[in-house]
Amino acid sequence: MLTTEAQDYLERLDIAHKVSVRDGAFTTSDLSTGQRKWLALVQAYLDTPPGDVARRMGRQPGPEFPLDFL
């Protein structure tokens, strides 16, 4: 279940072509700084309740942030 959920988020953030989930861990290849940040957001979202992720960001997300993600 976790693998399916993680893969869904990776696809929604358009980084699934560079990140996959194997044996419960992310595998990556040559991520940009922005893509690493998206991956960190996915990890935080999977590890913590959704409200905590938004609160921990500590600021309003920029216009490129997919609001439906949270």
N, CA, C and O atoms as a MOPAC input file, in Angstrom:
PM7 MOZYME 1SCF
protein

 N      0.83300 1    -1.19900 1     0.00000 1
 C      0.00000 1     0.00000 1     0.00000 1
 C      0.87500 1     1.25900 1     0.00000 1
 O      0.61700 1     2.19400 1    -0.75800 1
 N      1.89400 1     1.28200 1     0.83800 1
 C      2.76500 1     2.45200 1     0.92000 1
 C      3.46800 1     2.70000 1    -0.41100 1
 O      3.62300 1     3.84900 1    -0.82600 1
 N      3.89000 1     1.64400 1    -1.07300 1
 C      4.55400 1     1.78700 1    -2.36400 1
 C      3.62500 1     2.42000 1    -3.38900 1
 O      4.04500 1     3.28700 1    -4.15700 1
 N      2.37000 1     1.99500 1    -3.40700 1
 C      1.38900 1     2.54800 1    -4.33600 1
 C      1.13400 1     4.01300 1    -4.04200 1
 O      1.07100 1     4.82300 1    -4.96800 1
 N      0.98600 1     4.37200 1    -2.77700 1
 C      0.75500 1     5.75800 1    -2.39100 1
 C      1.95900 1     6.63100 1    -2.75900 1
 O      1.79100 1     7.72200 1    -3.30500 1
 N      3.15300 1     6.16000 1    -2.46600 1
 C      4.36100 1     6.92200 1    -2.78500 1
 C      4.49000 1     7.10800 1    -4.29500 1
 O      4.81400 1     8.20300 1    -4.75400 1
 N      4.24500 1     6.06800 1    -5.06200 1
 C      4.34200 1     6.15600 1    -6.51600 1
 C      3.33400 1     7.15900 1    -7.06600 1
 O      3.64400 1     7.89900 1    -8.00000 1
 N      2.14000 1     7.18900 1    -6.50100 1
 C      1.12200 1     8.15600 1    -6.92100 1
 C      1.61200 1     9.58700 1    -6.71400 1
 O      1.46000 1    10.42300 1    -7.60400 1
 N      2.19200 1     9.87700 1    -5.56400 1
 C      2.70400 1    11.22100 1    -5.28400 1
 C      3.86100 1    11.57900 1    -6.21500 1
 O      3.95200 1    12.71100 1    -6.69000 1
 N      4.73500 1    10.62300 1    -6.47300 1
 C      5.86000 1    10.87700 1    -7.37100 1
 C      5.36300 1    11.24100 1    -8.77200 1
 O      5.91900 1    12.12400 1    -9.42500 1
 N      4.32000 1    10.55700 1    -9.22400 1
 C      3.76000 1    10.85200 1   -10.53300 1
 C      3.09200 1    12.22500 1   -10.54600 1
 O      3.23200 1    12.97200 1   -11.51400 1
 N      2.37300 1    12.55900 1    -9.48500 1
 C      1.69300 1    13.85400 1    -9.42000 1
 C      2.68500 1    15.01300 1    -9.40400 1
 O      2.37700 1    16.10400 1    -9.88400 1
 N      3.86800 1    14.78100 1    -8.85500 1
 C      4.89700 1    15.82200 1    -8.79900 1
 C      5.85600 1    15.76000 1    -9.98700 1
 O      6.82300 1    16.51900 1   -10.05400 1
 N      5.58300 1    14.86000 1   -10.91400 1
 C      6.36200 1    14.71800 1   -12.14500 1
 C      7.83400 1    14.39600 1   -11.88300 1
 O      8.72200 1    14.92000 1   -12.55500 1
 N      8.08000 1    13.52900 1   -10.90000 1
 C      9.45300 1    13.05700 1   -10.66800 1
 C      9.53200 1    11.52900 1   -10.68700 1
 O     10.56100 1    10.95400 1   -10.33300 1
 N      8.44300 1    10.87500 1   -11.10200 1
 C      8.42100 1     9.41500 1   -11.12500 1
 C      9.41400 1     8.83400 1   -12.13400 1
 O      9.84400 1     7.68900 1   -11.99200 1
 N      9.77800 1     9.61500 1   -13.14500 1
 C     10.74100 1     9.13500 1   -14.13400 1
 C     12.16700 1     9.08000 1   -13.57800 1
 O     13.04500 1     8.45900 1   -14.17800 1
 N     12.39800 1     9.73300 1   -12.42700 1
 C     13.73700 1     9.73600 1   -11.81900 1
 C     13.77600 1     9.06800 1   -10.45200 1
 O     14.85600 1     8.79400 1    -9.92900 1
 N     12.61100 1     8.80400 1    -9.86700 1
 C     12.55400 1     8.21500 1    -8.52600 1
 C     11.61600 1     7.01600 1    -8.56300 1
 O     10.53700 1     7.08300 1    -9.15100 1
 N     12.02300 1     5.93500 1    -7.94300 1
 C     11.14300 1     4.78000 1    -7.80700 1
 C     11.22000 1     4.27900 1    -6.36400 1
 O     12.06600 1     4.71100 1    -5.58100 1
 N     10.32600 1     3.36700 1    -6.03900 1
 C     10.28900 1     2.79900 1    -4.69700 1
 C     10.59000 1     1.31600 1    -4.81700 1
 O      9.88100 1     0.57300 1    -5.49700 1
 N     11.66100 1     0.89600 1    -4.13900 1
 C     12.04400 1    -0.51800 1    -4.12800 1
 C     12.29700 1    -0.95800 1    -2.69600 1
 O     13.08000 1    -0.34000 1    -1.97400 1
 N     11.64000 1    -2.01400 1    -2.29900 1
 C     11.81000 1    -2.57600 1    -0.95100 1
 C     11.57300 1    -1.52500 1     0.12400 1
 O     12.26800 1    -1.50500 1     1.14000 1
 N     10.59100 1    -0.65000 1    -0.09700 1
 C     10.24100 1     0.36100 1     0.89600 1
 C     11.17800 1     1.54800 1     0.97000 1
 O     11.08400 1     2.35200 1     1.89700 1
 N     12.09000 1     1.67300 1    -0.00100 1
 C     13.04000 1     2.80200 1    -0.01000 1
 C     13.00300 1     3.46700 1    -1.37800 1
 O     12.71500 1     2.82300 1    -2.38700 1
 N     13.29700 1     4.75900 1    -1.39800 1
 C     13.36900 1     5.48600 1    -2.65000 1
 C     14.70500 1     5.22400 1    -3.32200 1
 O     15.74200 1     5.19800 1    -2.66000 1
 N     14.68200 1     5.03100 1    -4.63600 1
 C     15.89800 1     4.96100 1    -5.43100 1
 C     15.84700 1     6.12800 1    -6.40100 1
 O     14.80500 1     6.39700 1    -6.99800 1
 N     16.95900 1     6.81600 1    -6.56000 1
 C     16.96400 1     8.02700 1    -7.37500 1
 C     18.11900 1     8.01700 1    -8.36300 1
 O     19.07100 1     7.24600 1    -8.24600 1
 N     17.99300 1     8.90000 1    -9.33700 1
 C     19.10000 1     9.11700 1   -10.26700 1
 C     19.13900 1    10.58300 1   -10.65500 1
 O     18.18700 1    11.10300 1   -11.23700 1
 N     20.23400 1    11.24700 1   -10.33500 1
 C     20.52000 1    12.60100 1   -10.78800 1
 C     19.34200 1    13.57600 1   -10.61300 1
 O     18.77900 1    14.06500 1   -11.59200 1
 N     18.98700 1    13.84300 1    -9.37200 1
 C     17.90300 1    14.78100 1    -9.09900 1
 C     18.42600 1    16.20700 1    -8.99500 1
 O     19.52300 1    16.44700 1    -8.49200 1
 N     17.62200 1    17.14800 1    -9.48100 1
 C     17.96000 1    18.55400 1    -9.30300 1
 C     17.63900 1    18.95100 1    -7.86300 1
 O     17.04300 1    18.17700 1    -7.11500 1
 N     18.03000 1    20.13700 1    -7.49400 1
 C     17.74300 1    20.62600 1    -6.13800 1
 C     16.24200 1    20.66900 1    -5.88900 1
 O     15.77900 1    20.24800 1    -4.82900 1
 N     15.48400 1    21.17000 1    -6.84700 1
 C     14.03400 1    21.23800 1    -6.70400 1
 C     13.40200 1    19.86400 1    -6.58600 1
 O     12.48600 1    19.66500 1    -5.78700 1
 N     13.88700 1    18.90800 1    -7.38000 1
 C     13.35700 1    17.54900 1    -7.31800 1
 C     13.68000 1    16.88700 1    -5.97900 1
 O     12.87100 1    16.12400 1    -5.45100 1
 N     14.85200 1    17.17700 1    -5.43400 1
 C     15.18500 1    16.64300 1    -4.10400 1
 C     14.23700 1    17.19900 1    -3.05000 1
 O     13.86000 1    16.49700 1    -2.11200 1
 N     13.85500 1    18.45900 1    -3.20800 1
 C     12.90500 1    19.06300 1    -2.26300 1
 C     11.54000 1    18.41000 1    -2.38000 1
 O     10.88700 1    18.15000 1    -1.36900 1
 N     11.09700 1    18.14000 1    -3.61300 1
 C      9.81400 1    17.45100 1    -3.78000 1
 C      9.86900 1    16.05600 1    -3.15000 1
 O      8.91000 1    15.62300 1    -2.51100 1
 N     10.98800 1    15.36100 1    -3.33100 1
 C     11.13100 1    14.02600 1    -2.74900 1
 C     11.10100 1    14.10200 1    -1.22500 1
 O     10.50300 1    13.24700 1    -0.57200 1
 N     11.73800 1    15.11300 1    -0.66100 1
 C     11.69800 1    15.29600 1     0.79600 1
 C     10.26700 1    15.55700 1     1.26100 1
 O      9.86800 1    15.08900 1     2.32800 1
 N      9.49700 1    16.29700 1     0.47200 1
 C      8.10000 1    16.55000 1     0.81800 1
 C      7.29700 1    15.25300 1     0.79200 1
 O      6.48000 1    15.01200 1     1.68000 1
 N      7.52200 1    14.42100 1    -0.21400 1
 C      6.83100 1    13.12900 1    -0.28500 1
 C      7.18000 1    12.29500 1     0.93600 1
 O      6.29700 1    11.70800 1     1.56200 1
 N      8.45700 1    12.23800 1     1.27800 1
 C      8.88500 1    11.46400 1     2.44800 1
 C      8.23900 1    11.99000 1     3.72500 1
 O      7.75100 1    11.21200 1     4.54500 1
 N      8.23800 1    13.29800 1     3.88800 1
 C      7.61400 1    13.89600 1     5.07500 1
 C      6.12700 1    13.59700 1     5.10900 1
 O      5.57600 1    13.29900 1     6.16900 1
 N      5.47800 1    13.67500 1     3.96700 1
 C      4.04000 1    13.41900 1     3.89900 1
 C      3.72800 1    11.97700 1     4.26500 1
 O      2.74600 1    11.71400 1     4.95900 1
 N      4.54500 1    11.04500 1     3.81100 1
 C      4.31400 1     9.63100 1     4.10800 1
 C      4.62200 1     9.29100 1     5.56400 1
 O      4.04300 1     8.35800 1     6.12000 1
 N      5.53500 1    10.04700 1     6.18500 1
 C      5.95700 1     9.75900 1     7.55800 1
 C      5.15200 1    10.47300 1     8.63800 1
 O      5.15100 1    10.03900 1     9.79000 1
 N      4.46300 1    11.56700 1     8.28400 1
 C      3.76400 1    12.37000 1     9.28600 1
 C      2.33600 1    12.65100 1     8.85200 1
 O      2.01700 1    12.52800 1     7.66900 1
 N      1.47000 1    13.02700 1     9.79000 1
 C      0.11200 1    13.41000 1     9.42000 1
 C      0.14600 1    14.63700 1     8.49600 1
 O      1.01500 1    15.49400 1     8.64900 1
 N     -0.78700 1    14.73000 1     7.54300 1
 C     -0.77400 1    15.81400 1     6.54700 1
 C     -0.73200 1    17.22300 1     7.13400 1
 O     -0.03100 1    18.07600 1     6.58900 1
 N     -1.43900 1    17.49700 1     8.20300 1
 C     -1.43400 1    18.83100 1     8.79400 1
 C     -0.06600 1    19.23000 1     9.29500 1
 O      0.28900 1    20.40800 1     9.25400 1
 N      0.70800 1    18.27000 1     9.76700 1
 C      2.04800 1    18.56000 1    10.26800 1
 C      2.99500 1    18.98800 1     9.15000 1
 O      3.86100 1    19.83600 1     9.36600 1
 N      2.83900 1    18.41600 1     7.96800 1
 C      3.71200 1    18.77500 1     6.85100 1
 C      3.52000 1    20.24200 1     6.50100 1
 O      4.49900 1    20.97300 1     6.34500 1
 N      2.27800 1    20.68100 1     6.37600 1
 C      2.00300 1    22.08200 1     6.03800 1
 C      2.51600 1    23.01700 1     7.13900 1
 O      3.07900 1    24.07200 1     6.84600 1
 N      2.32500 1    22.63600 1     8.38400 1
 C      2.77000 1    23.47700 1     9.48900 1
 C      4.29700 1    23.55800 1     9.53400 1
 O      4.85200 1    24.61900 1     9.81700 1
 N      4.97000 1    22.45500 1     9.26000 1
 C      6.43000 1    22.44000 1     9.29600 1
 C      7.04400 1    23.26900 1     8.17400 1
 O      8.17500 1    23.73900 1     8.29900 1
 N      6.31300 1    23.45000 1     7.08800 1
 C      6.83400 1    24.27900 1     6.00100 1
 C      7.04900 1    25.69900 1     6.48600 1
 O      7.96800 1    26.37300 1     6.02200 1
 N      6.22200 1    26.17000 1     7.40900 1
 C      6.42600 1    27.45700 1     8.04500 1
 C      6.17700 1    28.66200 1     7.17000 1
 O      6.44600 1    29.79200 1     7.57900 1
 N      5.67100 1    28.44400 1     5.98300 1
 C      5.38400 1    29.57100 1     5.10300 1
 C      4.34200 1    29.14300 1     4.07900 1
 O      4.02500 1    27.96300 1     3.93300 1
 N      3.82900 1    30.13100 1     3.38700 1
 C      2.86000 1    29.85100 1     2.32800 1
 C      3.60700 1    29.27800 1     1.12300 1
 O      4.61600 1    29.84600 1     0.70300 1
 N      3.12900 1    28.15900 1     0.55700 1
 C      3.81100 1    27.61400 1    -0.61800 1
 C      3.69900 1    28.55900 1    -1.81300 1
 O      2.74700 1    29.33300 1    -1.91400 1
 N      4.66500 1    28.49000 1    -2.70500 1
 C      4.66800 1    29.32200 1    -3.90900 1
 C      3.60600 1    28.87700 1    -4.89600 1
 O      2.94500 1    27.86400 1    -4.66800 1
 N      3.42900 1    29.60700 1    -5.98400 1
 C      2.38200 1    29.30700 1    -6.94900 1
 C      2.58200 1    27.97200 1    -7.66800 1
 O      1.61500 1    27.39500 1    -8.16500 1
 N      3.81500 1    27.47300 1    -7.73300 1
 C      4.05100 1    26.19700 1    -8.40100 1
 C      3.72700 1    24.99200 1    -7.50700 1
 O      3.73700 1    23.85200 1    -7.97200 1
 N      3.44400 1    25.24400 1    -6.24800 1
 C      3.16900 1    24.17400 1    -5.29400 1
 C      1.79600 1    23.55600 1    -5.58400 1
 O      0.80600 1    24.28500 1    -5.64300 1
 N      1.71000 1    22.24200 1    -5.76500 1
 C      0.41000 1    21.62000 1    -6.05800 1
 C     -0.45300 1    21.56100 1    -4.78300 1
 O     -0.28200 1    20.67000 1    -3.95100 1
 N     -1.35600 1    22.49900 1    -4.64700 1
 C     -2.15900 1    22.59700 1    -3.43100 1
 C     -3.00600 1    21.36200 1    -3.17400 1
 O     -3.30400 1    21.05300 1    -2.02000 1
 N     -3.39400 1    20.66100 1    -4.20200 1
 C     -4.18800 1    19.44700 1    -3.98500 1
 C     -3.34900 1    18.31800 1    -3.42100 1
 O     -3.89000 1    17.29900 1    -2.99100 1
 N     -2.02900 1    18.48500 1    -3.41800 1
 C     -1.14400 1    17.46100 1    -2.85100 1
 C     -1.40900 1    17.27700 1    -1.36600 1
 O     -1.43800 1    16.14700 1    -0.87800 1
 N     -1.60300 1    18.38200 1    -0.63400 1
 C     -1.87800 1    18.31400 1     0.78300 1
 C     -3.33000 1    18.06500 1     0.95300 1
 O     -3.81100 1    17.96600 1     2.08200 1

